[in-house]
Amino acid sequence: MIVIACFVSLYTIIVRNMGYGTADWALEVPITLVSWATFIGIGANLAFGSHIRTDFFLKKLSKKIQKTVLILTYFLLLFISVLIVYYGIIAVELFIKTDYKLYEMFYTPFYLVFLILPASASIWCFHILIRIFNVYFSSEEKGTFGQ
């Protein structure tokens, strides 16, 4: 998605420098694609555990405390994700009711841009619940930091 956004932006720059007007859609497509790529990327990071953690000081704690901190962190992330789902749905409903468009020249409804909020945060909630289940119900008393 980001590559497509870069090509659309490059197209806009080239066409504008040649003295022609830019296409109406070329202004909005990169913003939408980068927004969607960001939120989908967050979900992928949660799914594969590829996010960066600054946990070097937690490794010095006991395994039980590491496990407790990890579970509390996941519950905090779950709470934030649920808020994003809730308020994302409210935003989408508002944009559907008002039929708001970011630019009048761009005929795609703006709620399609905001639809990524509740959609991606729902996926985050699913992956966080799986992580909580895996950590909480693991048979070993192991910490999961520094894997």
Order of alpha helices (4+ residues) and beta strands (2+ residues): alpha-alpha-alpha-alpha-alpha
